[in-house]
């Protein structure tokens, strides 16, 4: 480019603030700088009284100033030492007051066996003091789960192992896979989100947190404080099956149950259907035997009750028969006396009636006379030639009046 061309180029005049803010906008508009993971070596680590921490991250030929603010510093144990290798997850931006760019850390992950173990021990002591690993917090698992959440890598061998064991042992259970990274810098955040999803899932019986074997450094996400607290705060029991049998993470200590491998965790969660069949068969036999015993017992009671009832009925019958005989005898005696008394009274009345009966009078030689169906009480009522019926005690005749004789009444004088 010639000098003449350079002179014709437009010049943009900026203040220091404008230049700084323009550079700052370049950082904030770049997605890479919003979430970046940087590897380096800790140097000049300092904790400020405000709670913020400041340090330098060294590379082989360069360095970058770093800060971690109070809201994130609380999740970092007191492990960082100068010379520790770490991974810093955070964002990059300009620090306008000094005119330099700076790495704002959200998480500090140790790298290297020494630093990892030191960080783990310090966090373990902190959580133990809080009682996060207390045995009193451990919850029992349902013997026959119907719905289980599986937090793991959906493409990993651990998920396959758990599903195979579940199909073989207890296929009736529903398994919901909640995918999450189980290795690397992003794993803690993904595992924590997976536990949040599990907590909101209705009808869940327990959660399985599993991953296959690997190096001790691969298990660092399971020693992360946010993950450990997510395990302990889960509303349903949690079982872990992480790494190899010899590996123990802080998540294992916080969980309600720890298994040596993912397959071992599945063996503990899912009951064996063959054993269940034997148990059910035994229960059925026991129930059948018990029912038979109860039927025999009830049959014996029924026979006894029948015999007892028959005896009582016969006793009652005999007692009733005896009482009835006494009542009959008394009744007959009373009725006989009443009958004799009534007969005597009847004889007296009959004699009285007989004495007054016209038949008795007629039997003594008297007769009755009727004419036209009417009794003739006086000779004055008859005339010569009348036909009359004369009745005697042993029969009757028809006669014709030949003559009527009338008796004259004599007057009785009273001198």
C-alpha positions, 0 to 999 in steps of 0.5 A, spaced: 500 500 500 502 506 497 503 512 502 498 516 498 493 510 499 494 510 506 493 518 506 486 517 503 484 511 508 478 514 513 481 515 520 476 513 526 478 517 532 476 514 539 477 515 546 480 510 551 473 508 554 470 507 547 476 503 545 475 499 551 468 498 550 469 496 543 474 491 545 469 489 551 463 488 546 468 483 541 469 479 547 461 479 549 459 478 542 463 472 541 460 465 544 467 462 545 469 467 550 462 466 554 463 459 556 471 457 555 475 452 559 482 453 560 488 449 562 494 452 566 497 452 573 495 456 579 500 462 581 499 468 586 492 465 589 489 470 594 483 470 597 480 477 599 476 479 605 470 480 600 470 473 599 472 474 592 479 470 589 484 472 585 490 468 581 494 468 575 493 462 570 500 460 567 501 457 561 508 455 558 509 462 555 504 466 557 499 468 563 492 471 564 489 474 570 483 470 573 478 472 578 472 468 581 467 471 585 464 470 592 458 466 589 462 461 585 468 461 590 464 458 596 464 451 591 471 451 591 475 448 597 481 451 600 485 446 596 488 451 590 496 452 591 501 455 587 503 450 582 497 446 582 495 444 575 487 446 574 482 447 569 478 453 569 471 454 566 468 461 566 468 467 561 473 472 558 472 479 558 475 486 559 477 489 565 476 496 563 480 499 570 486 496 568 485 495 560 487 488 560 483 482 559 481 477 564 478 470 565 472 470 570 472 463 573 465 459 575 469 453 577 476 450 578 477 443 577 484 440 579 488 436 575 493 431 577 493 426 582 495 430 588 491 436 587 485 432 586 486 428 592 487 434 596 481 437 594 477 431 595 479 430 602 478 438 604 471 437 601 469 431 604 471 434 611 467 440 610 461 435 608 462 431 614 461 436 618 455 438 615 452 431 617 451 430 609 454 423 610 450 421 616 447 414 616 441 416 619 439 420 612 440 413 609 433 411 606 431 404 604 429 402 597 422 399 595 423 392 594 419 392 588 420 398 584 415 400 578 419 406 575 427 408 576 430 413 573 437 412 570 442 418 570 448 416 566 451 417 559 445 414 554 451 411 549 455 408 555 456 401 557 453 402 564 446 404 561 447 397 557 449 393 563 443 396 567 438 395 562 440 388 561 440 386 568 433 389 569 430 385 563 433 379 566 431 380 573 425 384 573 422 386 566 416 389 569 419 395 572 420 402 567 427 405 566 427 412 564 434 414 562 436 421 563 442 423 559 448 426 562 455 427 561 459 423 566 466 425 565 469 432 563 468 439 565 461 439 563 459 433 567 457 436 574 452 441 571 449 436 567 448 431 572 445 436 577 440 438 571 439 430 571 437 430 578 433 436 577 429 432 572 428 426 576 426 430 582 420 433 578 418 426 575 412 423 578 411 416 580 419 415 581 421 410 586 429 411 586 434 414 582 441 410 579 447 414 578 452 410 574 458 410 570 463 405 567 470 404 570 476 409 568 482 413 571 481 416 578 481 423 574 475 421 570 471 420 577 472 428 579 465 430 577 463 425 582 467 429 587 464 435 585 460 439 591 454 441 587 453 433 584 454 431 592 449 435 594 444 434 588 445 426 590 443 428 598 437 432 596 434 428 591 427 426 594 427 419 592 433 414 594 439 414 590 444 408 589 451 409 585 455 405 581 461 409 579 468 406 577 471 400 579 470 396 586 476 400 589 473 407 587 469 411 592 467 418 591 463 423 595 457 421 591 458 414 593 458 417 601 452 421 600 448 416 596 443 412 600 446 405 597 453 404 594 454 399 589 461 397 586 459 397 579 453 399 575 451 391 574 452 390 581 447 397 582 442 394 578 442 387 582 441 391 588 435 395 585 431 390 581 429 383 584 430 377 581 423 374 578 425 367 579 426 368 586 419 372 586 416 366 583 418 361 588 416 366 593 409 367 590 409 359 589 410 358 597 405 364 599 400 360 594 402 353 598 401 356 605 395 360 603 392 354 600 394 350 606 391 355 611 385 355 607 384 347 608 386 348 615 380 353 616 375 349 612 377 343 617 376 347 623 370 350 621 367 343 619 369 340 626 366 346 629 359 345 625 359 338 627 360 340 634 355 345 633 350 340 630 351 335 635 350 340 641 344 343 637 341 336 637 342 335 644 339 341 646 333 340 642 332 333 644 332 336 651 328 342 650 323 337 647 323 332 653 322 338 657 316 341 653 313 334 653 313 333 660 310 340 661 305 339 656 303 332 659 302 336 666 298 342 662 294 336 659 292 333 666 291 339 669 287 341 663 283 335 663 282 335 671 279 342 670 275 341 664 272 335 667 270 338 674 267 344 669 263 339 665 260 335 671 258 342 674 255 344 668 252 337 667 249 338 674 246 345 672 243 343 666 240 337 669 237 342 674 235 347 669 232 341 664 228 338 670 225 345 671 224 346 664 220 339 664 216 341 669 213 347 665 213 343 659 206 342 656 208 335 654 209 333 661 202 336 663 199 332 657 203 326 659 198 327 665 192 326 661 191 333 658 190 335 651 191 341 647 186 343 642 188 347 635 183 350 630 186 353 623 193 352 626 191 357 632 191 354 639 184 354 642 184 357 649 177 357 651 170 353 649 167 360 647 171 360 641 168 354 638 162 353 635 158 347 633 161 344 626 168 346 627 173 342 625 179 342 631 185 338 632 186 335 639 193 333 641 195 328 646 202 326 649 203 320 644 199 323 638 193 327 635 186 327 632 181 331 628 174 332 631 168 336 629 165 339 634 158 336 636 156 341 641 159 346 645 158 346 653 159 353 657 161 353 664 158 358 668 162 362 673 159 363 680 159 369 683 163 369 690 159 373 695 163 376 701 159 377 707 
